[in-house]
Each structure stands twice: as C-alpha cells, then as structure tokens.
Amino acid sequence: MGDITEIIKKINGNKELMAQIAKADPKQGVELLKKANIDVSEDDIKKVQAAFADGKIDLNDIKNLAGGLFKK
C-alpha cells in the first residue's frame, strides 16, 4: 500500500485494532490488517508505528483524516 495516511484512515474507526498494531511486531501487524482486509507490507506497519511513536500523528490528525473521508 505504501501510504500511511490511507492505512490510518482505514483503521481509524477501530481503536482496538489501532492499539494492537501499535504494540505488534511488523509481521503481526500485517496479519492483523489482513484479517481486516487491508493489504500492507511490514514496512508499512513500521511507518505507521513510527508515526504514532514519534508523535507525528496525534488524535487531531486522525480526526482530520477521518473528516476528510466524509467530505469526499
């Protein structure tokens, strides 16, 4: 997939899944998202985890991303 914004948009509504991905190793993250019908690579998972860990993405960013979905 490659775009972490798209990945985050897809998992945004599922706080439990987001929490699991934040704690999972990349291989587990890929499997978790496969169960949610989202195809990603381990590198994608690492990028998402890094964005959350570095504080690049916070709850306001997630709300803005989610809001963008409804505006389209």
Distance bins in CASP14 RR format, pairs under 12 A and 6 or more apart:
PFRMAT RR
TARGET T0000
AUTHOR 0000-0000-0000
RMODE 2
METHOD distances of the structure
MODEL  1
1 7 1 0 1 0 0 0 0 0 0 0 0
1 8 0 0 0 0 0 1 0 0 0 0 0
1 9 0 0 0 0 0 1 0 0 0 0 0
1 10 0 0 0 0 1 0 0 0 0 0 0
1 11 0 0 0 0 0 1 0 0 0 0 0
1 30 0 0 0 0 0 1 0 0 0 0 0
1 33 0 0 0 0 1 0 0 0 0 0 0
1 34 0 0 0 0 0 1 0 0 0 0 0
1 38 1 0 0 1 0 0 0 0 0 0 0
1 39 1 0 0 1 0 0 0 0 0 0 0
1 40 1 0 1 0 0 0 0 0 0 0 0
1 41 1 0 0 1 0 0 0 0 0 0 0
1 42 0 0 0 0 0 1 0 0 0 0 0
1 43 0 0 0 0 1 0 0 0 0 0 0
1 44 1 0 1 0 0 0 0 0 0 0 0
1 45 0 0 0 0 0 1 0 0 0 0 0
1 47 0 0 0 0 1 0 0 0 0 0 0
1 48 0 0 0 0 0 1 0 0 0 0 0
2 8 0 0 0 0 0 1 0 0 0 0 0
2 38 0 0 0 0 0 1 0 0 0 0 0
2 39 0 0 0 0 0 1 0 0 0 0 0
2 40 1 0 0 1 0 0 0 0 0 0 0
2 41 1 0 0 1 0 0 0 0 0 0 0
2 42 0 0 0 0 0 1 0 0 0 0 0
2 43 1 0 0 1 0 0 0 0 0 0 0
2 44 1 0 1 0 0 0 0 0 0 0 0
2 45 0 0 0 0 0 1 0 0 0 0 0
2 46 0 0 0 0 0 1 0 0 0 0 0
2 47 1 0 0 1 0 0 0 0 0 0 0
2 48 0 0 0 0 1 0 0 0 0 0 0
3 9 0 0 0 0 1 0 0 0 0 0 0
3 10 0 0 0 0 0 1 0 0 0 0 0
3 38 0 0 0 0 0 1 0 0 0 0 0
3 40 0 0 0 0 1 0 0 0 0 0 0
3 41 0 0 0 0 0 1 0 0 0 0 0
3 43 0 0 0 0 0 1 0 0 0 0 0
3 44 0 0 0 0 1 0 0 0 0 0 0
3 47 0 0 0 0 1 0 0 0 0 0 0
3 48 0 0 0 0 0 1 0 0 0 0 0
3 51 0 0 0 0 0 1 0 0 0 0 0
3 65 0 0 0 0 0 1 0 0 0 0 0
4 10 0 0 0 0 0 1 0 0 0 0 0
4 11 0 0 0 0 0 1 0 0 0 0 0
4 12 0 0 0 0 0 1 0 0 0 0 0
4 21 0 0 0 0 0 1 0 0 0 0 0
4 38 0 0 0 0 0 1 0 0 0 0 0
4 40 0 0 0 0 1 0 0 0 0 0 0
4 41 0 0 0 0 0 1 0 0 0 0 0
4 43 0 0 0 0 0 1 0 0 0 0 0
4 44 1 0 0 1 0 0 0 0 0 0 0
4 45 0 0 0 0 1 0 0 0 0 0 0
4 46 0 0 0 0 1 0 0 0 0 0 0
4 47 1 0 1 0 0 0 0 0 0 0 0
4 48 1 0 1 0 0 0 0 0 0 0 0
4 49 0 0 0 0 1 0 0 0 0 0 0
4 50 0 0 0 0 1 0 0 0 0 0 0
4 51 1 0 1 0 0 0 0 0 0 0 0
4 52 0 0 0 0 1 0 0 0 0 0 0
4 54 0 0 0 0 0 1 0 0 0 0 0
4 56 0 0 0 0 1 0 0 0 0 0 0
4 57 0 0 0 0 1 0 0 0 0 0 0
4 61 0 0 0 0 0 1 0 0 0 0 0
4 62 0 0 0 0 0 1 0 0 0 0 0
4 65 0 0 0 0 0 1 0 0 0 0 0
5 11 0 0 0 0 0 1 0 0 0 0 0
5 12 0 0 0 0 0 1 0 0 0 0 0
5 44 0 0 0 0 0 1 0 0 0 0 0
5 47 0 0 0 0 0 1 0 0 0 0 0
5 48 0 0 0 0 1 0 0 0 0 0 0
5 51 0 0 0 0 1 0 0 0 0 0 0
5 56 0 0 0 0 0 1 0 0 0 0 0
5 57 0 0 0 0 1 0 0 0 0 0 0
5 61 0 0 0 0 1 0 0 0 0 0 0
5 62 0 0 0 0 0 1 0 0 0 0 0
5 64 0 0 0 0 0 1 0 0 0 0 0
5 65 1 0 0 1 0 0 0 0 0 0 0
5 66 0 0 0 0 0 1 0 0 0 0 0
5 68 0 0 0 0 0 1 0 0 0 0 0
5 69 0 0 0 0 0 1 0 0 0 0 0
6 12 0 0 0 0 0 1 0 0 0 0 0
6 33 0 0 0 0 0 1 0 0 0 0 0
6 38 0 0 0 0 1 0 0 0 0 0 0
6 39 0 0 0 0 0 1 0 0 0 0 0
6 40 0 0 0 0 1 0 0 0 0 0 0
6 44 0 0 0 0 1 0 0 0 0 0 0
6 47 0 0 0 0 0 1 0 0 0 0 0
6 48 0 0 0 0 0 1 0 0 0 0 0
6 65 0 0 0 0 1 0 0 0 0 0 0
6 68 0 0 0 0 0 1 0 0 0 0 0
6 69 0 0 0 0 0 1 0 0 0 0 0
7 17 0 0 0 0 0 1 0 0 0 0 0
7 18 0 0 0 0 0 1 0 0 0 0 0
7 21 0 0 0 0 1 0 0 0 0 0 0
7 29 0 0 0 0 0 1 0 0 0 0 0
7 30 0 0 0 0 0 1 0 0 0 0 0
7 32 0 0 0 0 0 1 0 0 0 0 0
7 33 1 0 0 1 0 0 0 0 0 0 0
7 36 0 0 0 0 0 1 0 0 0 0 0
7 38 1 0 0 1 0 0 0 0 0 0 0
7 39 0 0 0 0 1 0 0 0 0 0 0
7 40 1 0 1 0 0 0 0 0 0 0 0
7 41 0 0 0 0 0 1 0 0 0 0 0
7 43 0 0 0 0 0 1 0 0 0 0 0
7 44 1 0 1 0 0 0 0 0 0 0 0
7 45 0 0 0 0 1 0 0 0 0 0 0
7 46 0 0 0 0 0 1 0 0 0 0 0
7 47 0 0 0 0 1 0 0 0 0 0 0
7 48 1 0 1 0 0 0 0 0 0 0 0
7 49 0 0 0 0 0 1 0 0 0 0 0
7 51 0 0 0 0 1 0 0 0 0 0 0
7 52 0 0 0 0 0 1 0 0 0 0 0
7 57 0 0 0 0 0 1 0 0 0 0 0
7 62 0 0 0 0 0 1 0 0 0 0 0
7 65 0 0 0 0 0 1 0 0 0 0 0
8 14 0 0 0 0 0 1 0 0 0 0 0
8 17 0 0 0 0 0 1 0 0 0 0 0
8 18 0 0 0 0 1 0 0 0 0 0 0
8 21 0 0 0 0 1 0 0 0 0 0 0
8 22 0 0 0 0 0 1 0 0 0 0 0
8 33 0 0 0 0 0 1 0 0 0 0 0
8 38 0 0 0 0 0 1 0 0 0 0 0
8 40 0 0 0 0 0 1 0 0 0 0 0
8 44 0 0 0 0 0 1 0 0 0 0 0
8 45 0 0 0 0 0 1 0 0 0 0 0
8 47 0 0 0 0 1 0 0 0 0 0 0
8 48 1 0 0 1 0 0 0 0 0 0 0
8 49 0 0 0 0 0 1 0 0 0 0 0
8 51 1 0 0 1 0 0 0 0 0 0 0
8 52 0 0 0 0 1 0 0 0 0 0 0
8 56 0 0 0 0 0 1 0 0 0 0 0
8 57 1 0 0 1 0 0 0 0 0 0 0
8 58 0 0 0 0 0 1 0 0 0 0 0
8 59 0 0 0 0 0 1 0 0 0 0 0
8 61 0 0 0 0 1 0 0 0 0 0 0
8 62 1 0 0 1 0 0 0 0 0 0 0
8 63 0 0 0 0 0 1 0 0 0 0 0
8 64 0 0 0 0 0 1 0 0 0 0 0
8 65 1 0 1 0 0 0 0 0 0 0 0
8 66 0 0 0 0 1 0 0 0 0 0 0
8 68 0 0 0 0 0 1 0 0 0 0 0
8 69 0 0 0 0 0 1 0 0 0 0 0
9 18 0 0 0 0 0 1 0 0 0 0 0
9 38 0 0 0 0 0 1 0 0 0 0 0
9 48 0 0 0 0 0 1 0 0 0 0 0
9 57 0 0 0 0 0 1 0 0 0 0 0
9 61 0 0 0 0 0 1 0 0 0 0 0
9 62 0 0 0 0 1 0 0 0 0 0 0
9 63 0 0 0 0 0 1 0 0 0 0 0
9 64 0 0 0 0 0 1 0 0 0 0 0
9 65 1 0 1 0 0 0 0 0 0 0 0
9 66 1 0 0 1 0 0 0 0 0 0 0
9 67 0 0 0 0 1 0 0 0 0 0 0
9 68 0 0 0 0 1 0 0 0 0 0 0
9 69 1 0 1 0 0 0 0 0 0 0 0
9 70 0 0 0 0 0 1 0 0 0 0 0
9 72 0 0 0 0 0 1 0 0 0 0 0
10 17 0 0 0 0 1 0 0 0 0 0 0
10 18 0 0 0 0 0 1 0 0 0 0 0
10 21 0 0 0 0 0 1 0 0 0 0 0
10 33 0 0 0 0 1 0 0 0 0 0 0
10 36 1 0 0 1 0 0 0 0 0 0 0
10 37 0 0 0 0 1 0 0 0 0 0 0
10 38 1 0 1 0 0 0 0 0 0 0 0
10 39 0 0 0 0 0 1 0 0 0 0 0
10 40 0 0 0 0 1 0 0 0 0 0 0
10 44 0 0 0 0 0 1 0 0 0 0 0
10 48 0 0 0 0 0 1 0 0 0 0 0
10 62 0 0 0 0 0 1 0 0 0 0 0
10 65 0 0 0 0 1 0 0 0 0 0 0
10 66 0 0 0 0 0 1 0 0 0 0 0
10 69 0 0 0 0 1 0 0 0 0 0 0
11 17 1 0 1 0 0 0 0 0 0 0 0
11 18 1 0 1 0 0 0 0 0 0 0 0
11 19 0 0 0 0 0 1 0 0 0 0 0
11 20 0 0 0 0 1 0 0 0 0 0 0
11 21 1 0 0 1 0 0 0 0 0 0 0
11 22 0 0 0 0 0 1 0 0 0 0 0
11 29 0 0 0 0 0 1 0 0 0 0 0
11 32 0 0 0 0 1 0 0 0 0 0 0
11 33 1 0 0 1 0 0 0 0 0 0 0
11 35 0 0 0 0 0 1 0 0 0 0 0
11 36 1 0 0 1 0 0 0 0 0 0 0
11 37 0 0 0 0 0 1 0 0 0 0 0
11 38 1 0 0 1 0 0 0 0 0 0 0
11 40 0 0 0 0 1 0 0 0 0 0 0
11 44 0 0 0 0 0 1 0 0 0 0 0
11 45 0 0 0 0 0 1 0 0 0 0 0
11 48 0 0 0 0 1 0 0 0 0 0 0
11 52 0 0 0 0 0 1 0 0 0 0 0
11 57 0 0 0 0 0 1 0 0 0 0 0
11 62 0 0 0 0 1 0 0 0 0 0 0
11 65 0 0 0 0 0 1 0 0 0 0 0
11 66 0 0 0 0 0 1 0 0 0 0 0
12 18 1 0 0 1 0 0 0 0 0 0 0
12 21 0 0 0 0 0 1 0 0 0 0 0
12 36 0 0 0 0 0 1 0 0 0 0 0
12 38 0 0 0 0 0 1 0 0 0 0 0
12 48 0 0 0 0 0 1 0 0 0 0 0
12 57 0 0 0 0 0 1 0 0 0 0 0
12 59 0 0 0 0 0 1 0 0 0 0 0
12 61 0 0 0 0 0 1 0 0 0 0 0
12 62 1 0 1 0 0 0 0 0 0 0 0
12 63 0 0 0 0 1 0 0 0 0 0 0
12 64 0 0 0 0 0 1 0 0 0 0 0
12 65 1 0 0 1 0 0 0 0 0 0 0
12 66 1 0 1 0 0 0 0 0 0 0 0
12 67 0 0 0 0 1 0 0 0 0 0 0
12 68 0 0 0 0 0 1 0 0 0 0 0
12 69 0 0 0 0 1 0 0 0 0 0 0
12 70 0 0 0 0 0 1 0 0 0 0 0
13 19 0 0 0 0 0 1 0 0 0 0 0
13 36 0 0 0 0 0 1 0 0 0 0 0
13 62 0 0 0 0 1 0 0 0 0 0 0
13 63 0 0 0 0 0 1 0 0 0 0 0
13 65 0 0 0 0 0 1 0 0 0 0 0
13 66 1 0 0 1 0 0 0 0 0 0 0
13 67 0 0 0 0 0 1 0 0 0 0 0
13 69 0 0 0 0 0 1 0 0 0 0 0
14 20 0 0 0 0 1 0 0 0 0 0 0
14 21 0 0 0 0 1 0 0 0 0 0 0
14 32 0 0 0 0 1 0 0 0 0 0 0
14 33 0 0 0 0 0 1 0 0 0 0 0
14 35 0 0 0 0 0 1 0 0 0 0 0
14 36 1 0 0 1 0 0 0 0 0 0 0
14 37 0 0 0 0 0 1 0 0 0 0 0
14 38 0 0 0 0 0 1 0 0 0 0 0
14 62 0 0 0 0 0 1 0 0 0 0 0
14 66 0 0 0 0 0 1 0 0 0 0 0
15 21 0 0 0 0 0 1 0 0 0 0 0
15 22 0 0 0 0 0 1 0 0 0 0 0
15 59 0 0 0 0 0 1 0 0 0 0 0
15 62 0 0 0 0 1 0 0 0 0 0 0
15 66 0 0 0 0 0 1 0 0 0 0 0
16 22 0 0 0 0 0 1 0 0 0 0 0
16 23 0 0 0 0 0 1 0 0 0 0 0
16 32 0 0 0 0 0 1 0 0 0 0 0
16 36 0 0 0 0 0 1 0 0 0 0 0
17 23 0 0 0 0 0 1 0 0 0 0 0
17 24 0 0 0 0 1 0 0 0 0 0 0
17 28 0 0 0 0 0 1 0 0 0 0 0
17 29 0 0 0 0 1 0 0 0 0 0 0
17 31 0 0 0 0 0 1 0 0 0 0 0
17 32 1 0 0 1 0 0 0 0 0 0 0
17 33 1 0 0 1 0 0 0 0 0 0 0
17 34 0 0 0 0 0 1 0 0 0 0 0
17 35 0 0 0 0 1 0 0 0 0 0 0
17 36 1 0 0 1 0 0 0 0 0 0 0
17 37 0 0 0 0 0 1 0 0 0 0 0
17 38 0 0 0 0 1 0 0 0 0 0 0
17 48 0 0 0 0 0 1 0 0 0 0 0
18 24 0 0 0 0 0 1 0 0 0 0 0
18 29 0 0 0 0 0 1 0 0 0 0 0
18 32 0 0 0 0 0 1 0 0 0 0 0
18 33 0 0 0 0 0 1 0 0 0 0 0
18 36 0 0 0 0 0 1 0 0 0 0 0
18 45 0 0 0 0 0 1 0 0 0 0 0
18 48 0 0 0 0 1 0 0 0 0 0 0
18 49 0 0 0 0 0 1 0 0 0 0 0
18 51 0 0 0 0 0 1 0 0 0 0 0
18 52 0 0 0 0 1 0 0 0 0 0 0
18 57 0 0 0 0 0 1 0 0 0 0 0
18 59 0 0 0 0 0 1 0 0 0 0 0
18 62 0 0 0 0 1 0 0 0 0 0 0
18 66 0 0 0 0 0 1 0 0 0 0 0
19 29 0 0 0 0 0 1 0 0 0 0 0
19 32 0 0 0 0 0 1 0 0 0 0 0
19 49 0 0 0 0 0 1 0 0 0 0 0
19 52 0 0 0 0 0 1 0 0 0 0 0
20 28 0 0 0 0 1 0 0 0 0 0 0
20 29 1 0 0 1 0 0 0 0 0 0 0
20 31 0 0 0 0 0 1 0 0 0 0 0
20 32 1 0 1 0 0 0 0 0 0 0 0
20 33 0 0 0 0 1 0 0 0 0 0 0
20 35 0 0 0 0 0 1 0 0 0 0 0
20 36 0 0 0 0 0 1 0 0 0 0 0
20 45 0 0 0 0 0 1 0 0 0 0 0
20 48 0 0 0 0 0 1 0 0 0 0 0
20 49 0 0 0 0 0 1 0 0 0 0 0
21 27 0 0 0 0 0 1 0 0 0 0 0
21 28 0 0 0 0 1 0 0 0 0 0 0
21 29 1 0 1 0 0 0 0 0 0 0 0
21 30 0 0 0 0 1 0 0 0 0 0 0
21 31 0 0 0 0 0 1 0 0 0 0 0
21 32 1 0 1 0 0 0 0 0 0 0 0
21 33 1 0 0 1 0 0 0 0 0 0 0
21 34 0 0 0 0 0 1 0 0 0 0 0
21 35 0 0 0 0 0 1 0 0 0 0 0
21 36 0 0 0 0 1 0 0 0 0 0 0
21 38 0 0 0 0 0 1 0 0 0 0 0
21 40 0 0 0 0 1 0 0 0 0 0 0
21 42 0 0 0 0 0 1 0 0 0 0 0
21 44 0 0 0 0 0 1 0 0 0 0 0
21 45 1 0 0 1 0 0 0 0 0 0 0
21 46 0 0 0 0 0 1 0 0 0 0 0
21 47 0 0 0 0 0 1 0 0 0 0 0
21 48 1 0 0 1 0 0 0 0 0 0 0
21 49 1 0 0 1 0 0 0 0 0 0 0
21 50 0 0 0 0 0 1 0 0 0 0 0
21 51 0 0 0 0 0 1 0 0 0 0 0
21 52 0 0 0 0 1 0 0 0 0 0 0
21 53 0 0 0 0 0 1 0 0 0 0 0
22 28 0 0 0 0 0 1 0 0 0 0 0
22 29 0 0 0 0 1 0 0 0 0 0 0
22 32 0 0 0 0 0 1 0 0 0 0 0
22 45 0 0 0 0 1 0 0 0 0 0 0
22 46 0 0 0 0 0 1 0 0 0 0 0
22 48 0 0 0 0 1 0 0 0 0 0 0
22 49 1 0 0 1 0 0 0 0 0 0 0
22 50 0 0 0 0 0 1 0 0 0 0 0
22 51 0 0 0 0 0 1 0 0 0 0 0
22 52 1 0 1 0 0 0 0 0 0 0 0
22 53 1 0 0 1 0 0 0 0 0 0 0
22 55 0 0 0 0 0 1 0 0 0 0 0
22 57 0 0 0 0 0 1 0 0 0 0 0
23 29 0 0 0 0 1 0 0 0 0 0 0
23 32 0 0 0 0 0 1 0 0 0 0 0
23 45 0 0 0 0 0 1 0 0 0 0 0
23 49 0 0 0 0 1 0 0 0 0 0 0
23 52 0 0 0 0 0 1 0 0 0 0 0
23 53 0 0 0 0 0 1 0 0 0 0 0
24 30 0 0 0 0 1 0 0 0 0 0 0
24 31 0 0 0 0 1 0 0 0 0 0 0
24 32 1 0 0 1 0 0 0 0 0 0 0
24 33 0 0 0 0 1 0 0 0 0 0 0
24 35 0 0 0 0 0 1 0 0 0 0 0
24 40 0 0 0 0 0 1 0 0 0 0 0
24 42 0 0 0 0 0 1 0 0 0 0 0
24 45 1 0 0 1 0 0 0 0 0 0 0
24 46 0 0 0 0 0 1 0 0 0 0 0
24 48 0 0 0 0 0 1 0 0 0 0 0
24 49 0 0 0 0 1 0 0 0 0 0 0
24 52 0 0 0 0 0 1 0 0 0 0 0
25 31 0 0 0 0 0 1 0 0 0 0 0
25 32 0 0 0 0 0 1 0 0 0 0 0
25 42 0 0 0 0 1 0 0 0 0 0 0
25 45 0 0 0 0 1 0 0 0 0 0 0
25 46 0 0 0 0 1 0 0 0 0 0 0
25 49 0 0 0 0 1 0 0 0 0 0 0
26 32 0 0 0 0 0 1 0 0 0 0 0
26 33 0 0 0 0 0 1 0 0 0 0 0
26 40 0 0 0 0 1 0 0 0 0 0 0
26 41 0 0 0 0 1 0 0 0 0 0 0
26 42 1 1 0 0 0 0 0 0 0 0 0
26 43 1 0 0 1 0 0 0 0 0 0 0
26 44 0 0 0 0 1 0 0 0 0 0 0
26 45 1 0 1 0 0 0 0 0 0 0 0
26 46 1 0 1 0 0 0 0 0 0 0 0
26 47 0 0 0 0 1 0 0 0 0 0 0
26 48 0 0 0 0 1 0 0 0 0 0 0
26 49 1 0 0 1 0 0 0 0 0 0 0
26 50 0 0 0 0 0 1 0 0 0 0 0
27 33 0 0 0 0 0 1 0 0 0 0 0
27 34 0 0 0 0 0 1 0 0 0 0 0
27 40 0 0 0 0 0 1 0 0 0 0 0
27 41 0 0 0 0 0 1 0 0 0 0 0
27 42 1 0 0 1 0 0 0 0 0 0 0
27 43 0 0 0 0 0 1 0 0 0 0 0
27 45 0 0 0 0 1 0 0 0 0 0 0
27 46 0 0 0 0 0 1 0 0 0 0 0
28 34 0 0 0 0 0 1 0 0 0 0 0
28 35 0 0 0 0 0 1 0 0 0 0 0
28 42 0 0 0 0 1 0 0 0 0 0 0
28 45 0 0 0 0 1 0 0 0 0 0 0
28 49 0 0 0 0 0 1 0 0 0 0 0
29 35 0 0 0 0 1 0 0 0 0 0 0
29 36 0 0 0 0 0 1 0 0 0 0 0
29 38 0 0 0 0 1 0 0 0 0 0 0
29 39 0 0 0 0 0 1 0 0 0 0 0
29 40 1 0 0 1 0 0 0 0 0 0 0
29 41 0 0 0 0 0 1 0 0 0 0 0
29 42 1 0 0 1 0 0 0 0 0 0 0
29 43 0 0 0 0 0 1 0 0 0 0 0
29 44 0 0 0 0 1 0 0 0 0 0 0
29 45 1 0 1 0 0 0 0 0 0 0 0
29 46 0 0 0 0 1 0 0 0 0 0 0
29 47 0 0 0 0 0 1 0 0 0 0 0
29 48 0 0 0 0 1 0 0 0 0 0 0
29 49 0 0 0 0 1 0 0 0 0 0 0
30 36 0 0 0 0 0 1 0 0 0 0 0
30 38 0 0 0 0 1 0 0 0 0 0 0
30 39 0 0 0 0 1 0 0 0 0 0 0
30 40 1 0 1 0 0 0 0 0 0 0 0
30 41 1 0 0 1 0 0 0 0 0 0 0
30 42 1 0 1 0 0 0 0 0 0 0 0
30 43 0 0 0 0 1 0 0 0 0 0 0
30 44 0 0 0 0 1 0 0 0 0 0 0
30 45 1 0 1 0 0 0 0 0 0 0 0
30 46 0 0 0 0 0 1 0 0 0 0 0
30 48 0 0 0 0 0 1 0 0 0 0 0
30 49 0 0 0 0 0 1 0 0 0 0 0
31 38 0 0 0 0 0 1 0 0 0 0 0
31 39 0 0 0 0 0 1 0 0 0 0 0
31 40 0 0 0 0 0 1 0 0 0 0 0
31 42 0 0 0 0 0 1 0 0 0 0 0
31 45 0 0 0 0 1 0 0 0 0 0 0
32 38 0 0 0 0 1 0 0 0 0 0 0
32 40 0 0 0 0 1 0 0 0 0 0 0
32 42 0 0 0 0 0 1 0 0 0 0 0
32 45 0 0 0 0 1 0 0 0 0 0 0
32 48 0 0 0 0 0 1 0 0 0 0 0
32 49 0 0 0 0 0 1 0 0 0 0 0
33 39 1 0 0 1 0 0 0 0 0 0 0
33 40 1 0 1 0 0 0 0 0 0 0 0
33 41 0 0 0 0 0 1 0 0 0 0 0
33 42 0 0 0 0 0 1 0 0 0 0 0
33 44 0 0 0 0 1 0 0 0 0 0 0
33 45 1 0 0 1 0 0 0 0 0 0 0
33 48 0 0 0 0 1 0 0 0 0 0 0
34 40 0 0 0 0 1 0 0 0 0 0 0
34 41 0 0 0 0 0 1 0 0 0 0 0
34 42 0 0 0 0 0 1 0 0 0 0 0
34 44 0 0 0 0 0 1 0 0 0 0 0
34 45 0 0 0 0 0 1 0 0 0 0 0
38 44 0 0 0 0 1 0 0 0 0 0 0
38 45 0 0 0 0 0 1 0 0 0 0 0
38 48 0 0 0 0 0 1 0 0 0 0 0
39 45 0 0 0 0 0 1 0 0 0 0 0
40 46 0 0 0 0 0 1 0 0 0 0 0
40 47 0 0 0 0 1 0 0 0 0 0 0
40 48 0 0 0 0 1 0 0 0 0 0 0
40 49 0 0 0 0 0 1 0 0 0 0 0
41 47 0 0 0 0 1 0 0 0 0 0 0
41 48 0 0 0 0 0 1 0 0 0 0 0
42 48 0 0 0 0 0 1 0 0 0 0 0
42 49 0 0 0 0 0 1 0 0 0 0 0
43 49 0 0 0 0 0 1 0 0 0 0 0
43 50 0 0 0 0 0 1 0 0 0 0 0
44 50 0 0 0 0 0 1 0 0 0 0 0
44 51 0 0 0 0 0 1 0 0 0 0 0
45 51 0 0 0 0 0 1 0 0 0 0 0
45 52 0 0 0 0 0 1 0 0 0 0 0
46 52 0 0 0 0 0 1 0 0 0 0 0
46 53 0 0 0 0 0 1 0 0 0 0 0
46 54 0 0 0 0 0 1 0 0 0 0 0
47 53 0 0 0 0 0 1 0 0 0 0 0
47 54 0 0 0 0 0 1 0 0 0 0 0
47 56 0 0 0 0 1 0 0 0 0 0 0
47 57 0 0 0 0 0 1 0 0 0 0 0
48 54 0 0 0 0 0 1 0 0 0 0 0
48 55 0 0 0 0 0 1 0 0 0 0 0
48 56 0 0 0 0 0 1 0 0 0 0 0
48 57 0 0 0 0 1 0 0 0 0 0 0
48 62 0 0 0 0 0 1 0 0 0 0 0
49 55 0 0 0 0 0 1 0 0 0 0 0
49 56 0 0 0 0 0 1 0 0 0 0 0
49 57 0 0 0 0 0 1 0 0 0 0 0
50 56 1 0 0 1 0 0 0 0 0 0 0
50 57 0 0 0 0 1 0 0 0 0 0 0
51 57 1 0 1 0 0 0 0 0 0 0 0
51 58 0 0 0 0 1 0 0 0 0 0 0
51 61 0 0 0 0 1 0 0 0 0 0 0
51 62 0 0 0 0 0 1 0 0 0 0 0
51 65 0 0 0 0 0 1 0 0 0 0 0
52 58 0 0 0 0 1 0 0 0 0 0 0
52 59 0 0 0 0 0 1 0 0 0 0 0
52 61 0 0 0 0 0 1 0 0 0 0 0
52 62 0 0 0 0 1 0 0 0 0 0 0
55 61 0 0 0 0 1 0 0 0 0 0 0
55 62 0 0 0 0 0 1 0 0 0 0 0
56 62 0 0 0 0 0 1 0 0 0 0 0
57 63 0 0 0 0 0 1 0 0 0 0 0
57 64 0 0 0 0 1 0 0 0 0 0 0
57 65 0 0 0 0 1 0 0 0 0 0 0
58 64 0 0 0 0 0 1 0 0 0 0 0
58 65 0 0 0 0 0 1 0 0 0 0 0
59 65 0 0 0 0 0 1 0 0 0 0 0
59 66 0 0 0 0 0 1 0 0 0 0 0
60 66 0 0 0 0 0 1 0 0 0 0 0
60 67 0 0 0 0 0 1 0 0 0 0 0
61 67 0 0 0 0 0 1 0 0 0 0 0
61 68 0 0 0 0 0 1 0 0 0 0 0
62 68 0 0 0 0 0 1 0 0 0 0 0
62 69 0 0 0 0 0 1 0 0 0 0 0
63 69 0 0 0 0 0 1 0 0 0 0 0
63 70 0 0 0 0 0 1 0 0 0 0 0
64 70 0 0 0 0 0 1 0 0 0 0 0
64 71 0 0 0 0 0 1 0 0 0 0 0
65 71 0 0 0 0 0 1 0 0 0 0 0
65 72 0 0 0 0 0 1 0 0 0 0 0
66 72 0 0 0 0 0 1 0 0 0 0 0
END
